[in-house]
Amino acid sequence: MAAKRDYYAVLGVEKGADEETIKKAYRKLAMEHHPDRNPGDASAEEKFKEATEAYEILKDAERRGRYDRFGHDGAAAGFPGAGGGMGGAAGYEGFDLADALRAFMRDFGGGGGGFEDMFGGEGAGPRRGQDLRVRLKLSLEEISAGVKKTIQVKRKVACETCSGSGAQKGGASTCAQCGGRGQVRQVRSSLFGQFVNIGPCGRCHGSGTIIEKPCLKCRGEGRLVDASTVTVDVPAGVAEGNYIPLRGLGDAGPNGGPAGDLQVHIEEKEHELFERDGDDLHVEVPVSMSQVALGGEIDVPTLGGSVRHNVTAGTPSGKIVRLAGQGLPRLRGRGKGDLHAHLRVWTPGKLSARGKQLFEELAKLEEGKAPKPGKSLFDRVKGAFGG
């Protein structure tokens, strides 16, 4: 038998979640994995049973307390198959499907629309249009400053001739099968009781109307393809993977249904100088041997232009200089990240006669000897622990 998962993780709630949060989380999972919605799907059935078991434990204060203290075995006391007490918990394997369905119907299958609302709210009336996705590539300079971009989008818009209905004037009637509700209700019996399924009407496809004379322009769909321009306000500090939702700018729904959304997904162009790390930037800065040996000012590139930075004499190659506030703006906070300049000593490939002479003189001063290798940090830590 597979190890049981943590009940809080099963429902996707925090350990301190209140009863209402637990109930909502379970209701969502039950709607997704209920056997009536997934006939013949063994995986969905297991998830339905697992979610119901977690809900039964966590909604009950006493059982939840035992679970928090003793884990799954402690919570099992009094459960079906558990032997009725703590001693029988070792053989407990959780709900079977009958237990899970009865528990579900007990809390959500009564009058007042509980079960029907949960499974019958979809498909009635005109359907919502599809969401659309577009990709927007931005440079680091644009991300740093924030920018307005105009993009072209092909989408389905409501037909002006029929106002999105899909029918000529007077060319639609109420669906006789569903009475204009767009839904049909079916009641079926099983060993565990009666189940009510409410779904979209097969005759009118959930619209509630029958189009007898389709609109000649859109041929009854109520929509036409249109190319239009959209302006996107991109805030400073966005990152690859962020997206900007533009409500109602996706495809219009069929037969007058509401429009979906347009999602503008951000992509970053590769920069020739900078690498991004969150709100921080990294850049390699070549410096000459004389600059790091003698010290002095160097130019460090930033997104806003070069800035001067003073390098102390004897600075080693590879030193990282942090320039505070020279990174990218924080998307959901104040201030900016930092710029990390990695100093790399530049070695000339070709030397002039005078340059060669000067390096030969330097070599004589050094007596041709480089400094001895020092102990690495790893070696020092290893030595401190007797390695």
C-alpha positions as CSV (number, residue, x, y, z in Angstrom):
1,M,0.0,0.0,0.0
2,A,1.4,3.4,-0.9
3,A,2.3,5.8,1.9
4,K,-0.5,8.3,2.7
5,R,0.1,11.9,1.8
6,D,-0.2,14.7,4.3
7,Y,-3.9,15.7,4.5
8,Y,-3.1,19.4,4.4
9,A,-1.1,18.8,1.2
10,V,-3.9,16.7,-0.3
11,L,-6.3,19.6,0.0
12,G,-3.7,22.3,-0.7
13,V,-4.3,24.3,2.5
14,E,-2.1,25.6,5.3
15,K,-1.9,23.7,8.6
16,G,-3.8,26.6,10.4
17,A,-6.6,26.8,7.8
18,D,-10.1,27.4,9.1
19,E,-13.1,25.2,8.5
20,E,-14.5,27.3,5.7
21,T,-11.1,27.2,3.8
22,I,-10.9,23.4,4.2
23,K,-14.5,23.0,2.9
24,K,-13.9,25.2,-0.1
25,A,-10.7,23.4,-1.0
26,Y,-12.4,20.0,-0.7
27,R,-15.4,21.1,-2.7
28,K,-13.1,22.2,-5.6
29,L,-11.2,18.9,-5.7
30,A,-14.5,16.9,-5.4
31,M,-15.9,18.8,-8.4
32,E,-12.8,18.0,-10.4
33,H,-12.4,14.3,-9.5
34,H,-16.0,13.1,-8.8
35,P,-16.7,9.7,-10.4
36,D,-19.8,11.0,-12.2
37,R,-17.5,13.5,-14.0
38,N,-14.8,10.9,-14.7
39,P,-16.5,7.6,-15.5
40,G,-14.1,4.7,-15.6
41,D,-11.1,6.9,-14.5
42,A,-9.5,4.9,-11.7
43,S,-7.0,7.7,-11.0
44,A,-9.8,10.3,-10.5
45,E,-11.6,7.9,-8.2
46,E,-8.5,7.5,-6.0
47,K,-8.1,11.3,-5.9
48,F,-11.7,11.7,-5.0
49,K,-11.4,9.2,-2.1
50,E,-8.1,10.7,-0.9
51,A,-9.6,14.2,-0.9
52,T,-12.7,13.0,1.0
53,E,-10.7,11.2,3.6
54,A,-8.5,14.3,4.2
55,Y,-11.7,16.5,4.4
56,E,-13.3,14.1,6.9
57,I,-10.3,14.3,9.2
58,L,-9.5,18.0,9.0
59,K,-13.1,19.3,9.3
60,D,-13.5,17.6,12.6
61,A,-11.7,19.4,15.4
62,E,-11.1,16.2,17.5
63,R,-9.8,14.1,14.6
64,R,-7.7,17.0,13.4
65,G,-6.1,17.4,16.7
66,R,-5.2,13.7,16.9
67,Y,-3.8,13.9,13.4
68,D,-1.7,16.9,14.2
69,R,-0.3,15.1,17.3
70,F,0.0,11.5,16.1
71,G,-0.2,11.5,12.3
72,H,-2.4,9.2,10.2
73,D,-2.7,6.4,12.7
74,G,-4.0,8.7,15.4
75,A,-6.5,10.3,13.1
76,A,-7.9,6.9,12.0
77,A,-9.7,6.2,15.2
78,G,-13.4,5.7,14.6
79,F,-13.0,5.7,10.8
80,P,-14.5,3.0,8.6
81,G,-12.2,0.1,8.6
82,A,-10.1,1.4,11.5
83,G,-11.5,-1.0,14.1
84,G,-13.3,1.7,16.0
85,G,-10.3,2.9,18.2
86,M,-6.6,3.7,18.4
87,G,-5.7,0.0,18.6
88,G,-7.2,-0.8,15.2
89,A,-5.6,2.1,13.4
90,A,-2.6,0.1,12.2
91,G,-4.8,-1.8,9.7
92,Y,-6.7,1.3,8.5
93,E,-6.6,1.8,4.7
94,G,-9.0,4.8,4.4
95,F,-12.3,5.3,2.7
96,D,-13.7,3.1,0.0
97,L,-15.7,4.7,-2.8
98,A,-19.1,4.1,-1.1
99,D,-17.8,5.8,2.1
100,A,-16.5,8.7,0.0
101,L,-19.7,9.2,-2.0
102,R,-21.9,9.0,1.2
103,A,-19.7,11.6,2.9
104,F,-19.8,13.9,-0.1
105,M,-23.6,13.6,-0.5
106,R,-24.1,14.2,3.2
107,D,-22.5,17.7,3.1
108,F,-23.1,18.7,-0.5
109,G,-26.0,16.7,-1.9
110,G,-28.9,18.1,0.0
111,G,-31.5,20.6,-1.1
112,G,-30.9,24.2,-1.7
113,G,-28.7,23.7,-4.7
114,G,-25.7,22.2,-3.0
115,F,-25.0,19.3,-5.4
116,E,-26.7,20.8,-8.4
117,D,-24.8,24.1,-8.0
118,M,-21.6,22.3,-7.8
119,F,-22.0,20.2,-10.9
120,G,-24.7,22.1,-12.9
121,G,-23.4,25.6,-13.0
122,E,-21.5,25.2,-16.2
123,G,-22.7,25.3,-19.8
124,A,-25.9,27.4,-19.3
125,G,-26.3,30.4,-21.6
126,P,-23.9,31.8,-24.1
127,R,-20.3,30.5,-23.6
128,R,-17.3,32.6,-22.8
129,G,-14.8,33.2,-25.5
130,Q,-11.3,31.7,-25.5
131,D,-8.4,33.4,-23.8
132,L,-5.6,34.4,-26.2
133,R,-1.9,34.5,-25.5
134,V,0.8,36.6,-27.2
135,R,4.5,36.9,-26.4
136,L,6.1,40.3,-26.0
137,K,9.9,40.5,-26.2
138,L,11.5,43.3,-24.2
139,S,15.1,44.5,-23.8
140,L,16.5,45.1,-20.3
141,E,16.4,48.8,-21.0
142,E,12.7,48.6,-21.6
143,I,12.2,46.5,-18.5
144,S,14.2,48.9,-16.5
145,A,12.2,52.0,-17.5
146,G,8.7,50.5,-18.1
147,V,7.3,50.9,-21.6
148,K,4.1,51.1,-23.7
149,K,4.0,48.7,-26.5
150,T,1.5,48.4,-29.4
151,I,0.8,44.9,-30.6
152,Q,-1.4,43.4,-33.3
153,V,-3.8,40.7,-32.3
154,K,-6.0,38.5,-34.5
155,R,-9.2,37.7,-32.5
156,K,-12.8,36.9,-33.0
157,V,-15.1,39.8,-32.4
158,A,-18.9,40.1,-32.2
159,C,-20.6,40.3,-35.6
160,E,-22.0,43.8,-36.0
161,T,-24.8,42.7,-38.3
162,C,-26.5,40.4,-35.8
163,S,-25.0,41.9,-32.7
164,G,-23.3,38.6,-31.9
165,S,-26.5,36.6,-31.8
166,G,-25.7,34.6,-34.9
167,A,-29.3,34.9,-36.2
168,Q,-31.1,37.2,-38.6
169,K,-33.7,39.5,-37.1
170,G,-36.5,37.2,-35.9
171,G,-34.5,34.1,-36.9
172,A,-34.0,32.5,-33.4
173,S,-36.4,30.8,-31.1
174,T,-36.3,29.4,-27.6
175,C,-35.0,25.8,-27.4
176,A,-37.9,23.5,-26.7
177,Q,-35.7,20.8,-25.1
178,C,-34.3,22.9,-22.3
179,G,-36.9,25.7,-22.2
180,G,-34.3,28.3,-22.9
181,R,-32.2,27.4,-19.8
182,G,-29.4,25.9,-21.8
183,Q,-29.2,23.0,-19.3
184,V,-30.7,19.6,-19.1
185,R,-31.1,17.6,-15.9
186,Q,-30.7,13.9,-15.6
187,V,-31.3,11.8,-12.5
188,R,-29.8,8.3,-12.3
189,S,-29.8,5.8,-9.5
190,S,-26.9,3.7,-8.2
191,L,-26.2,1.5,-5.2
192,F,-25.3,4.7,-3.2
193,G,-28.4,6.7,-4.0
194,Q,-29.6,9.0,-6.6
195,F,-27.3,11.4,-8.5
196,V,-28.3,14.5,-10.4
197,N,-26.3,15.5,-13.4
198,I,-26.9,18.9,-14.9
199,G,-25.1,19.6,-18.2
200,P,-25.4,21.7,-21.3
201,C,-28.4,21.0,-23.6
202,G,-27.3,18.9,-26.5
203,R,-29.8,20.5,-28.9
204,C,-28.9,24.2,-28.4
205,H,-25.4,23.5,-27.1
206,G,-26.0,25.5,-23.9
207,S,-27.2,28.7,-25.6
208,G,-30.9,28.3,-24.8
209,T,-31.9,29.3,-28.3
210,I,-32.2,27.6,-31.7
211,I,-31.0,29.6,-34.7
212,E,-33.5,29.0,-37.6
213,K,-32.2,31.7,-39.9
214,P,-28.4,32.2,-39.5
215,C,-26.9,35.6,-40.0
216,L,-25.6,35.8,-43.6
217,K,-22.4,37.7,-42.6
218,C,-21.1,35.4,-39.8
219,R,-23.0,32.3,-40.9
220,G,-24.7,31.8,-37.5
221,E,-21.6,31.9,-35.3
222,G,-22.1,35.5,-34.1
223,R,-18.3,36.2,-34.6
224,L,-15.9,37.3,-37.2
225,V,-12.1,37.3,-37.3
226,D,-10.6,40.8,-36.9
227,A,-7.0,42.1,-36.7
228,S,-6.6,45.0,-34.3
229,T,-3.9,46.8,-32.4
230,V,-3.8,46.8,-28.6
231,T,-1.7,49.0,-26.4
232,V,0.0,47.3,-23.5
233,D,1.3,49.2,-20.4
234,V,4.3,47.3,-19.2
235,P,5.4,48.2,-15.7
236,A,9.1,48.5,-14.8
237,G,10.7,45.4,-13.3
238,V,8.8,42.7,-15.1
239,A,10.6,39.4,-15.7
240,E,10.5,36.4,-18.1
241,G,7.4,34.4,-17.3
242,N,5.3,37.3,-16.0
243,Y,2.1,38.0,-17.9
244,I,-0.2,41.0,-18.2
245,P,-3.9,40.1,-18.4
246,L,-6.1,42.4,-20.5
247,R,-9.7,41.6,-19.6
248,G,-12.2,41.1,-22.3
249,L,-9.7,41.4,-25.2
250,G,-9.6,37.7,-26.1
251,D,-12.1,36.0,-28.5
252,A,-15.7,37.0,-28.2
253,G,-17.9,34.2,-27.0
254,P,-20.2,32.4,-29.6
255,N,-23.8,33.6,-29.9
256,G,-23.3,36.8,-27.9
257,G,-21.2,35.2,-25.1
258,P,-18.7,37.3,-23.1
259,A,-15.2,37.7,-24.4
260,G,-12.2,35.9,-23.0
261,D,-9.0,37.7,-21.9
262,L,-5.7,38.5,-23.7
263,Q,-2.6,37.4,-21.8
264,V,0.6,39.2,-22.8
265,H,3.5,36.9,-21.7
266,I,6.8,38.6,-21.2
267,E,10.1,37.4,-22.7
268,E,13.5,39.0,-22.2
269,K,15.9,39.7,-25.0
270,E,19.5,38.5,-24.4
271,H,21.7,41.5,-23.6
272,E,25.1,41.9,-25.0
273,L,26.6,43.1,-21.6
274,F,24.4,42.3,-18.7
275,E,23.0,39.1,-17.1
276,R,20.0,39.3,-14.9
277,D,19.6,37.7,-11.5
278,G,16.2,38.7,-10.1
279,D,16.4,42.4,-9.6
280,D,20.3,42.4,-9.8
281,L,22.5,42.7,-12.8
282,H,25.9,41.2,-13.5
283,V,28.5,42.6,-15.9
284,E,32.1,41.7,-16.7
285,V,34.4,44.7,-16.7
286,P,37.9,44.4,-18.3
287,V,40.6,46.3,-16.4
288,S,44.3,46.6,-17.2
289,M,47.1,45.3,-15.1
290,S,48.2,48.8,-14.3
291,Q,44.7,49.8,-13.2
292,V,44.5,47.1,-10.6
293,A,48.1,47.4,-9.5
294,L,48.2,51.1,-9.1
295,G,44.5,51.8,-8.4
296,G,42.4,54.6,-10.0
297,E,39.1,55.2,-11.6
298,I,37.5,52.9,-14.1
299,D,34.3,53.1,-16.2
300,V,31.6,50.7,-15.2
301,P,28.7,50.3,-17.7
302,T,25.1,50.5,-16.3
303,L,21.7,50.5,-18.1
304,G,21.7,54.2,-17.7
305,G,25.2,54.8,-19.0
306,S,28.7,54.5,-17.6
307,V,29.6,55.5,-14.1
308,R,33.0,56.1,-12.6
309,H,34.3,53.8,-9.8
310,N,37.5,54.0,-7.8
311,V,39.6,50.8,-7.7
312,T,42.0,50.5,-4.9
313,A,45.7,49.6,-5.6
314,G,46.3,45.9,-5.5
315,T,42.8,44.8,-6.5
316,P,42.9,41.2,-7.5
317,S,41.4,39.9,-10.8
318,G,37.9,38.5,-10.2
319,K,36.9,40.9,-7.5
320,I,33.2,41.8,-7.6
321,V,32.3,45.4,-7.1
322,R,28.7,46.1,-5.9
323,L,27.0,49.3,-7.1
324,A,23.9,49.7,-5.0
325,G,20.7,50.7,-6.8
326,Q,22.1,50.3,-10.3
327,G,20.1,47.1,-11.0
328,L,16.4,46.8,-12.1
329,P,13.4,48.3,-10.4
330,R,11.5,46.0,-8.0
331,L,8.2,45.1,-9.5
332,R,6.3,44.8,-6.2
333,G,8.4,47.0,-4.0
334,R,10.4,50.1,-3.7
335,G,13.9,50.8,-4.9
336,K,16.1,48.9,-7.2
337,G,18.4,45.9,-7.2
338,D,22.2,46.2,-7.4
339,L,24.8,45.9,-10.2
340,H,27.6,43.5,-9.6
341,A,30.7,44.4,-11.7
342,H,33.1,41.4,-12.1
343,L,36.6,42.8,-12.7
344,R,38.7,40.8,-15.1
345,V,42.3,41.6,-15.7
346,W,42.9,42.1,-19.4
347,T,46.0,40.6,-20.9
348,P,47.1,42.3,-24.2
349,G,47.5,39.9,-27.1
350,K,50.0,42.0,-29.0
351,L,52.7,44.3,-27.5
352,S,54.4,47.3,-29.1
353,A,58.1,47.5,-28.8
354,R,57.9,49.9,-26.0
355,G,55.2,47.8,-24.2
356,K,57.4,44.7,-24.5
357,Q,60.3,46.7,-23.0
358,L,58.2,47.8,-20.0
359,F,57.0,44.3,-19.3
360,E,60.6,43.0,-19.5
361,E,61.6,45.6,-16.9
362,L,58.6,44.5,-14.7
363,A,59.7,40.9,-15.0
364,K,63.1,41.8,-13.8
365,L,61.6,43.6,-10.8
366,E,59.5,40.5,-10.0
367,E,62.6,38.3,-10.5
368,G,60.4,36.0,-12.7
369,K,58.6,34.6,-9.7
370,A,54.9,34.6,-9.2
371,P,53.4,34.4,-5.6
372,K,53.2,31.0,-4.1
373,P,49.7,29.4,-4.2
374,G,47.7,30.0,-1.0
375,K,45.5,27.6,0.8
376,S,42.0,27.7,-0.6
377,L,39.0,28.4,1.6
378,F,37.9,24.8,1.2
379,D,41.3,23.6,2.5
380,R,41.1,26.0,5.5
381,V,37.6,24.8,6.4
382,K,38.7,21.2,6.0
383,G,41.7,21.7,8.2
384,A,39.5,23.4,10.9
385,F,37.5,20.2,11.2
386,G,40.5,17.9,11.2
387,G,40.0,16.6,7.7
